[in-house]
Amino acid sequence: APPPPPPGGGEEGRHARVTSIPTELAAGLIGRQGAAISRMQEDSGASINISKPQPGDASQRIDICASSAAAADEAVTWIATRLTDLRGVRDAQERGLSFSDELKTLLALRPRVRQQVESIYQMCGAAREECLRALEESGGDA
């Protein structure tokens, strides 16, 4: 058996990813009291750290570290999907519209379930709420 990692969390066996997000969307990515980012870390097993914004910064760096490439990639995919959802909210608000109940539902889902809904949506093109219902009816993770 390979030796255990050295004390202090050596990097062997760790998979890192780096991405960035617009500073204006960081709070939405993190969620109320950190709930959204905590769910992602719990679901994926990845550590996700968002840099503190500096005055005038348009984006913030996100460092992702996980024990597997799949977990790191899952975190990156979740971040991209959540940013798409958050941009939908922002765009609706900028046009003076309230955002849809569907979008509110999507933002509240656990990351893995949200990804499953998106996969079903991309396969069949049905409304995302219908995809969620189908996932729930099939006994999926929802």
Backbone bond lengths (Angstrom), bond angles and torsions (degrees), N, CA, C in turn:
res aa  C-N    CA-C-N  psi(-1)  N-CA   C-N-CA  omega(-1)  CA-C   N-CA-C  phi
1 A - - - 1.458 - - 1.520 109.17 -
2 P 1.328 117.06 142.97 1.476 118.78 179.06 1.516 110.01 -66.83
3 P 1.323 115.98 152.00 1.464 119.09 179.55 1.517 110.81 -66.01
4 P 1.334 116.80 153.08 1.471 118.96 178.00 1.519 109.91 -66.18
5 P 1.326 116.77 158.05 1.466 118.87 178.76 1.515 109.98 -62.42
6 P 1.323 116.02 150.68 1.454 119.07 -179.94 1.515 111.34 -64.84
7 P 1.351 116.92 154.84 1.466 119.07 176.75 1.521 110.25 -56.14
8 G 1.312 114.76 149.49 1.468 118.60 179.69 1.510 112.25 90.97
9 G 1.347 117.65 7.01 1.472 120.25 173.84 1.499 113.82 72.55
10 G 1.316 118.56 58.02 1.463 122.10 177.80 1.513 110.69 -53.52
11 E 1.307 117.16 158.80 1.458 121.69 -173.15 1.523 113.42 -85.15
12 E 1.331 119.10 -10.24 1.449 120.38 179.86 1.522 108.95 -60.51
13 G 1.346 116.76 132.74 1.450 120.42 -178.61 1.517 113.86 81.03
14 R 1.306 117.92 2.45 1.464 121.29 178.73 1.523 108.40 -101.98
15 H 1.313 115.35 143.14 1.461 121.35 -179.57 1.521 108.17 -119.19
16 A 1.311 115.70 120.55 1.460 121.05 -174.85 1.529 110.78 -108.10
17 R 1.296 115.09 146.45 1.459 123.53 173.22 1.523 106.57 -136.87
18 V 1.322 115.57 150.38 1.465 121.29 175.96 1.522 107.50 -131.37
19 T 1.302 115.62 134.03 1.455 121.25 175.28 1.528 107.17 -144.10
20 S 1.304 116.74 -178.18 1.470 119.11 177.16 1.519 108.75 -142.24
21 I 1.322 113.81 161.00 1.461 120.76 178.69 1.516 108.58 -134.81
22 P 1.325 116.85 152.46 1.461 118.83 173.91 1.530 109.06 -62.56
23 T 1.313 116.58 134.31 1.464 121.53 -179.36 1.523 111.69 -53.59
24 E 1.329 117.10 -37.59 1.467 120.59 -177.70 1.530 112.92 -65.14
25 L 1.339 118.25 -18.55 1.462 120.91 -179.07 1.531 113.23 -104.52
26 A 1.317 116.86 -1.40 1.471 120.25 -175.89 1.526 112.40 -59.65
27 A 1.309 117.56 -43.31 1.465 120.00 -178.50 1.532 110.74 -61.55
28 G 1.320 117.65 -39.66 1.454 120.96 178.14 1.514 112.21 -66.93
29 L 1.318 116.71 -34.35 1.463 120.48 177.23 1.522 110.53 -68.03
30 I 1.295 116.41 -40.93 1.463 121.44 -178.88 1.523 110.48 -70.45
31 G 1.329 116.93 -39.78 1.464 121.08 179.61 1.517 111.39 86.29
32 R 1.320 114.00 167.10 1.459 120.93 -179.67 1.523 109.91 -59.90
33 Q 1.297 116.13 123.03 1.469 124.33 -179.88 1.531 112.12 53.48
34 G 1.350 116.28 30.34 1.462 120.68 177.14 1.516 114.73 78.84
35 A 1.343 117.24 10.32 1.468 120.46 -173.62 1.525 112.98 -62.77
36 A 1.322 118.25 -42.87 1.469 120.22 -175.74 1.527 111.13 -66.62
37 I 1.296 116.99 -46.42 1.469 120.00 -178.85 1.528 110.16 -68.86
38 S 1.322 117.17 -34.23 1.474 120.40 177.32 1.526 110.88 -64.49
39 R 1.341 116.98 -40.85 1.472 120.26 178.05 1.523 110.61 -61.89
40 M 1.347 116.02 -41.47 1.464 118.67 -179.58 1.521 110.71 -64.93
41 Q 1.318 116.24 -42.85 1.461 119.30 179.61 1.535 110.12 -63.19
42 E 1.317 116.16 -41.13 1.466 121.10 179.18 1.524 111.03 -65.32
43 D 1.326 117.33 -46.43 1.462 121.42 -177.42 1.518 113.09 -68.23
44 S 1.323 117.36 -39.98 1.466 120.60 -174.76 1.525 113.56 -94.87
45 G 1.322 116.06 -21.30 1.464 118.96 -174.10 1.518 112.22 78.55
46 A 1.310 117.17 4.61 1.466 121.63 -179.55 1.526 110.65 -87.44
47 S 1.300 115.34 151.06 1.459 121.73 171.87 1.529 106.48 -95.35
48 I 1.319 116.54 127.40 1.467 121.25 -177.78 1.518 108.30 -122.99
49 N 1.315 115.77 119.28 1.465 121.46 179.91 1.518 109.39 -120.49
50 I 1.314 115.72 126.81 1.467 121.75 178.90 1.512 107.89 -106.91
51 S 1.338 115.78 127.30 1.468 120.17 -178.80 1.515 110.57 -64.65
52 K 1.295 116.11 154.22 1.468 121.21 174.99 1.531 107.94 -76.59
53 P 1.330 116.91 137.84 1.464 118.28 -179.09 1.528 111.20 -72.58
54 Q 1.299 114.60 144.14 1.457 121.24 173.28 1.530 107.46 -101.05
55 P 1.324 117.49 151.02 1.471 119.22 179.65 1.528 111.27 -52.23
56 G 1.312 115.16 129.33 1.463 120.81 178.54 1.518 114.90 87.13
57 D 1.337 119.01 -6.80 1.465 121.20 179.49 1.527 110.22 -69.79
58 A 1.325 116.00 133.65 1.461 120.90 176.74 1.523 110.84 -89.62
59 S 1.338 116.98 -18.77 1.465 119.32 -178.93 1.524 110.32 -141.29
60 Q 1.323 113.64 163.03 1.453 121.53 177.97 1.521 108.38 -125.21
61 R 1.303 115.91 140.67 1.457 122.60 -179.59 1.529 109.67 -79.85
62 I 1.324 115.21 141.37 1.462 121.56 174.70 1.522 107.18 -120.39
63 D 1.324 116.01 123.58 1.458 122.39 175.05 1.516 108.21 -104.69
64 I 1.312 115.78 127.92 1.460 122.10 -178.90 1.521 107.26 -120.48
65 C 1.317 115.82 132.24 1.454 120.76 177.95 1.532 107.33 -134.86
66 A 1.327 116.22 130.32 1.463 120.48 -177.97 1.522 109.91 -142.62
67 S 1.315 115.55 164.97 1.456 120.39 -178.86 1.525 112.28 -80.50
68 S 1.327 117.46 -12.89 1.468 120.21 177.19 1.523 109.51 -139.02
69 A 1.320 114.64 155.40 1.460 119.50 177.00 1.525 109.93 -62.99
70 A 1.335 117.22 -36.89 1.471 120.50 -179.78 1.520 110.95 -62.43
71 A 1.333 117.44 -42.64 1.468 120.45 179.77 1.525 110.76 -66.10
72 A 1.330 116.86 -40.77 1.472 120.38 178.45 1.526 110.17 -64.31
73 D 1.330 116.42 -43.68 1.465 120.29 179.72 1.523 111.42 -66.36
74 E 1.332 117.02 -36.68 1.457 121.06 177.47 1.530 110.23 -61.34
75 A 1.315 116.64 -41.99 1.464 120.38 178.93 1.527 110.97 -63.25
76 V 1.329 117.01 -42.59 1.469 120.80 179.15 1.529 109.95 -63.10
77 T 1.332 116.85 -43.67 1.465 121.07 -179.97 1.521 110.60 -63.48
78 W 1.339 116.95 -43.29 1.455 120.02 178.82 1.523 110.81 -60.77
79 I 1.323 116.76 -44.43 1.468 120.66 179.97 1.525 109.88 -59.52
80 A 1.333 117.47 -45.29 1.467 120.95 179.95 1.529 111.45 -62.19
81 T 1.334 117.16 -42.40 1.467 121.05 179.63 1.520 110.69 -66.09
82 R 1.313 116.77 -44.36 1.472 119.64 -179.82 1.531 110.15 -63.97
83 L 1.328 117.80 -38.65 1.464 119.79 178.01 1.526 110.76 -63.20
84 T 1.325 117.45 -39.20 1.467 120.50 176.35 1.523 110.20 -60.45
85 D 1.344 116.58 -44.77 1.467 120.62 178.17 1.527 110.70 -62.22
86 L 1.332 116.97 -44.38 1.466 120.87 -179.00 1.523 111.66 -65.23
87 R 1.327 117.03 -36.81 1.474 120.05 176.26 1.523 110.31 -64.51
88 G 1.334 117.14 -36.25 1.466 120.64 176.11 1.515 111.44 -61.52
89 V 1.319 116.61 -42.34 1.467 121.54 176.81 1.524 110.20 -62.50
90 R 1.333 115.82 -50.04 1.470 120.57 -178.81 1.522 111.40 -59.42
91 D 1.341 116.77 -45.11 1.461 120.43 -178.75 1.527 111.47 -63.12
92 A 1.335 116.83 -40.62 1.471 120.05 177.84 1.522 110.07 -63.51
93 Q 1.321 117.07 -43.96 1.460 120.69 -179.57 1.521 111.24 -64.71
94 E 1.342 117.91 -38.04 1.468 120.93 179.18 1.525 111.59 -65.49
95 R 1.331 116.55 -28.94 1.470 120.56 178.39 1.522 111.44 -88.49
96 G 1.341 116.76 4.95 1.452 120.81 178.69 1.518 113.54 78.34
97 L 1.323 116.57 16.33 1.459 120.81 -179.30 1.528 109.30 -102.39
98 S 1.309 115.92 153.19 1.457 117.55 170.79 1.520 105.64 -86.23
99 F 1.322 115.82 146.20 1.462 116.45 -178.33 1.520 109.85 -79.68
100 S 1.308 114.63 158.31 1.466 121.05 -169.43 1.522 112.88 -70.24
101 D 1.327 113.96 156.80 1.460 119.84 173.77 1.530 109.81 -60.38
102 E 1.344 115.61 -34.54 1.464 119.44 178.55 1.521 110.43 -58.48
103 L 1.316 117.07 -46.12 1.454 120.75 -178.88 1.524 110.96 -66.47
104 K 1.320 117.50 -38.67 1.469 120.20 175.64 1.526 110.28 -59.82
105 T 1.331 116.20 -43.01 1.463 121.03 178.79 1.517 110.74 -62.54
106 L 1.325 116.81 -45.38 1.468 120.54 -178.32 1.525 111.59 -62.12
107 L 1.330 116.65 -40.86 1.458 119.92 -179.25 1.525 112.06 -66.25
108 A 1.326 117.28 -24.68 1.464 121.12 -177.84 1.531 113.30 -86.70
109 L 1.330 117.42 -12.06 1.464 119.95 -177.03 1.523 112.16 -72.59
110 R 1.330 115.11 151.61 1.459 120.10 171.88 1.528 107.24 -63.64
111 P 1.319 118.43 146.80 1.471 121.67 -174.45 1.528 114.73 -52.99
112 R 1.312 118.11 -45.32 1.470 119.83 -176.94 1.531 110.56 -65.64
113 V 1.320 117.03 -39.69 1.463 120.95 178.46 1.529 109.26 -65.97
114 R 1.329 116.82 -41.71 1.469 120.80 178.67 1.524 110.44 -59.07
115 Q 1.337 116.99 -40.99 1.461 120.91 179.10 1.524 110.65 -66.29
116 Q 1.331 117.35 -38.06 1.463 120.21 178.42 1.524 110.50 -64.92
117 V 1.324 116.48 -41.98 1.466 120.27 177.19 1.531 109.57 -59.98
118 E 1.316 116.78 -43.93 1.468 120.44 -179.37 1.523 111.04 -64.48
119 S 1.323 118.03 -39.10 1.469 121.33 178.09 1.523 110.99 -63.19
120 I 1.331 116.60 -44.29 1.467 120.58 178.12 1.526 109.73 -63.07
121 Y 1.332 116.61 -43.76 1.465 121.43 179.02 1.531 110.71 -57.74
122 Q 1.327 117.03 -44.77 1.462 120.59 -178.34 1.526 112.03 -67.73
123 M 1.339 116.47 -29.48 1.469 119.83 179.10 1.516 112.09 -75.83
124 C 1.357 116.95 -41.13 1.470 118.12 -171.18 1.522 114.15 -115.88
125 G 1.322 118.27 -18.27 1.455 120.30 177.42 1.522 115.54 77.26
126 A 1.336 117.42 4.92 1.463 119.73 177.34 1.524 109.27 -69.85
127 A 1.324 116.92 163.81 1.469 119.97 176.82 1.525 109.10 -57.24
128 R 1.316 116.57 145.40 1.464 120.35 -176.58 1.534 112.16 -61.07
129 E 1.336 117.14 -33.99 1.468 119.06 176.51 1.531 110.61 -63.02
130 E 1.343 117.11 -38.12 1.462 120.34 176.24 1.524 110.53 -66.02
131 C 1.316 117.02 -37.84 1.469 121.33 177.82 1.525 110.26 -63.57
132 L 1.326 117.00 -40.39 1.467 120.66 177.54 1.522 110.24 -64.27
133 R 1.328 116.73 -44.40 1.469 119.75 178.47 1.532 110.63 -59.96
134 A 1.328 116.67 -42.89 1.466 120.41 179.66 1.532 110.50 -63.24
135 L 1.313 116.57 -40.39 1.462 120.77 178.42 1.527 110.39 -63.46
136 E 1.333 116.13 -44.81 1.474 120.32 179.37 1.534 110.56 -63.63
137 E 1.332 116.74 -42.93 1.464 121.15 -178.63 1.527 112.02 -66.25
138 S 1.342 116.13 -29.83 1.462 119.73 -179.26 1.517 112.54 -81.60
139 G 1.336 115.67 -4.49 1.466 118.96 -178.19 1.515 112.91 83.59
140 G 1.333 116.27 20.13 1.465 121.04 178.60 1.523 110.77 -66.39
141 D 1.295 116.26 -171.35 1.465 122.74 -175.21 1.514 115.28 -64.77
142 A 1.323 117.31 -15.87 1.459 119.29 -178.03 1.501 108.94 -66.64
